Amino acid sequence: MLAKLIRYELKALLRILPIFYLSLVGLSVTVALISRAGLSGPSQVIEAIWFTVSGSIFIVNLVIVILRFRDNFLKNESYLMLTLPVHAWQLVASKAIAALCTFLLSGIAYTVSLLAFALRADSIFQIIRLFTLQSGGIDYLLLVIGGVTTVVFIVQQLCLIYAAMIVAQMAPRFRGLAGLGVYLAVMAIVEYPIIKAVLSVTESLDLRRTVFLLLTTVFAALYFAAATWLLEHKHNTE
């Protein structure tokens, strides 16, 4: 059932986002081709548009994810969603996993667009060689840890946003501001001080990366549990 929920959610989320993905990559290729043709004027205009689209793609992604959660669980549709023969954790998990997939797709589209920009250089491989020389070679373990940390961090933030939205729904007015306040309060009062205190006693940089990953995982689990519990016991679905 979880797989069906994820497919349904992905289908809904990907109604608009592919337009941004294609636009981002298309603009990058256009800039690269015009630049190679020596037309600097049009290239600069399209490049400015690319920066606007690339800067907004993750924001649009987040807004769509938030609106989907609000409409499904915090509006009239919640009565239908919460009567499905599934557990609350499956509902939250399907939302988080589908949202994670869209953010990863946005990241892939952004990376592909950057590679398309590299067409303006003599060779993409020249840029890669330059990067590896400056960084002293590729640390594959670091890349893996960084990738896993990024994925876990996105899930953590999504679950915190979901929990904050449910808590804010109990407020009589200004629920959007209340949700933002809950989110910022948890980050500033709970998460950041704990992570800062733990990392301050670790001296090794490699150990800090591992500890940060563990802490991020713990917070992701806590926020997921909180969002699940709140979804089951929330008091206001208007």
C-alpha positions in Angstrom: 0.0 0.0 0.0 2.9 2.3 0.7 4.2 1.9 -2.8 0.7 2.8 -4.2 0.6 6.0 -2.0 4.1 7.0 -3.2 3.1 6.5 -6.9 0.0 8.5 -6.4 1.9 11.3 -4.6 4.6 11.4 -7.2 2.1 11.6 -10.0 0.5 14.6 -8.4 3.8 16.4 -7.6 5.2 15.9 -11.0 2.4 17.6 -12.9 4.3 21.0 -12.9 7.9 20.4 -11.9 9.0 18.7 -15.2 8.3 22.0 -17.0 10.9 23.6 -14.7 13.4 20.8 -15.3 13.1 21.0 -19.1 13.3 24.8 -19.0 16.4 24.8 -16.9 18.3 22.3 -19.1 17.0 23.9 -22.3 18.1 27.4 -21.2 21.6 26.0 -20.4 22.0 24.4 -23.8 20.7 27.6 -25.5 23.2 29.7 -23.6 26.1 27.3 -24.4 25.2 27.2 -28.1 24.7 31.0 -28.5 28.0 31.6 -26.5 29.9 29.3 -28.9 28.4 31.2 -31.8 30.0 34.4 -30.4 26.7 36.2 -29.6 27.4 37.5 -26.1 24.4 39.8 -25.9 21.6 37.2 -26.2 23.7 34.8 -24.2 23.8 37.1 -21.2 20.0 37.7 -21.4 19.2 33.9 -21.5 21.8 33.3 -18.8 20.0 35.8 -16.5 16.8 33.9 -17.1 18.5 30.7 -16.3 19.7 32.0 -13.0 16.2 33.1 -12.2 14.7 29.7 -13.0 17.5 27.8 -11.3 17.1 29.8 -8.2 13.4 29.3 -8.1 13.2 25.6 -8.9 13.9 24.4 -5.3 11.6 27.1 -3.9 8.7 26.1 -6.3 9.4 22.4 -5.4 9.1 23.2 -1.7 5.9 25.2 -2.1 4.3 22.5 -4.1 5.2 19.9 -1.5 3.8 22.1 1.4 0.6 22.8 -0.5 0.1 19.1 -1.2 0.5 18.2 2.4 -1.8 21.0 3.5 -4.6 20.2 1.0 -4.5 16.4 1.8 -4.3 16.5 5.5 -5.2 20.0 6.8 -8.2 20.8 4.6 -11.5 19.2 3.9 -9.8 16.4 1.9 -8.2 15.2 5.2 -11.4 13.4 6.1 -11.0 11.2 3.0 -7.3 10.7 3.4 -7.4 9.7 7.0 -10.1 7.2 6.4 -8.0 5.2 4.0 -7.1 1.6 5.2 -3.5 2.6 5.9 -1.5 3.6 9.0 -0.6 7.2 9.7 3.1 6.5 9.3 2.5 5.2 5.8 0.8 8.5 4.9 3.6 10.6 6.3 6.3 8.3 4.7 4.7 8.4 1.3 4.6 12.2 1.4 8.2 12.4 2.6 9.6 9.8 0.1 7.7 11.3 -2.9 8.9 14.8 -1.9 12.5 13.6 -1.5 12.3 12.1 -5.0 11.2 15.5 -6.5 14.0 17.3 -4.7 16.5 14.8 -6.0 15.1 15.2 -9.5 15.5 19.0 -9.1 19.1 18.4 -8.1 19.7 16.2 -11.1 18.2 18.8 -13.5 20.3 21.5 -11.9 23.5 19.4 -12.3 22.7 18.5 -15.9 22.1 22.2 -16.6 25.5 23.1 -15.1 27.1 20.4 -17.4 25.4 22.0 -20.3 27.0 25.3 -19.4 30.3 23.5 -19.6 29.7 23.2 -23.3 31.0 26.7 -23.5 34.4 25.5 -22.4 36.7 23.5 -24.6 35.8 20.2 -22.8 33.7 19.0 -19.9 36.5 16.7 -19.0 38.9 19.6 -18.7 36.7 21.1 -16.0 36.5 17.7 -14.3 40.3 17.4 -14.4 40.7 20.9 -13.0 38.3 20.1 -10.1 40.1 16.9 -9.2 43.5 18.6 -9.3 42.4 21.4 -7.1 40.8 19.0 -4.6 43.7 16.6 -4.6 41.6 13.8 -6.2 38.1 12.5 -5.6 37.4 11.1 -2.1 34.6 8.6 -2.9 33.9 7.8 0.7 33.4 11.5 1.3 31.0 11.7 -1.7 29.0 8.8 -0.3 28.8 10.3 3.2 27.9 13.6 1.8 25.2 12.1 -0.5 23.6 10.1 2.3 23.7 13.1 4.7 22.0 15.2 2.1 19.2 12.7 1.6 18.7 12.2 5.3 18.8 16.0 5.9 16.1 16.6 3.3 13.9 13.9 4.9 14.5 15.4 8.3 13.5 18.9 7.2 10.4 17.6 5.4 9.2 15.7 8.5 9.8 18.8 10.7 7.9 20.9 8.3 5.0 18.4 8.3 5.0 18.3 12.1 5.1 22.1 12.3 2.2 22.5 9.9 0.0 20.1 11.9 0.8 21.9 15.2 0.1 25.3 13.5 -3.3 24.0 12.3 -4.4 24.0 16.0 -4.0 27.8 16.0 -7.2 29.8 15.5 -5.6 32.3 13.1 -2.4 33.0 11.1 -1.6 29.3 10.8 1.1 29.9 8.1 3.0 32.2 10.4 2.4 29.8 13.3 3.9 26.9 11.3 6.9 29.0 10.4 7.3 30.0 14.0 7.2 26.4 15.2 9.7 25.3 12.6 12.2 28.1 13.4 11.7 27.5 17.2 12.6 23.8 16.9 15.6 24.6 14.7 16.9 27.4 16.9 16.1 26.1 20.4 16.4 22.3 20.0 18.2 21.1 17.0 21.0 23.7 16.4 22.2 23.9 20.1 22.3 20.0 20.4 24.2 19.6 17.1 26.6 22.5 18.0 27.3 21.1 21.4 28.0 17.6 20.2 30.2 18.7 17.3 32.1 21.0 19.6 33.6 18.0 21.5 34.7 16.2 18.3 38.1 17.1 17.0 38.4 15.0 13.9 36.8 16.4 10.7 35.9 12.9 9.5 34.4 12.1 12.9 32.3 15.3 12.7 30.9 14.3 9.4 29.9 10.9 10.8 28.4 12.4 14.0 26.5 15.0 12.0 25.0 12.2 9.9 24.0 10.2 13.0 22.5 13.3 14.6 20.6 14.2 11.4 19.2 10.6 11.3 18.1 10.7 14.9 16.3 14.1 14.4 14.7 12.7 11.2 13.3 9.8 13.1 12.1 12.0 15.9 10.4 14.4 13.5 8.8 11.5 11.6 7.5 10.0 14.8 6.2 13.4 15.9 4.4 14.1 12.5 2.9 10.6 12.6 1.6 11.0 16.1 0.3 14.5 15.5 -1.5 13.3 12.3 -3.3 10.6 14.3 -4.2 12.9 17.2 -4.6 16.4 15.7 -7.7 18.4 16.7 -8.3 20.8 13.9 -8.8 19.7 10.2 -10.8 22.7 9.0 
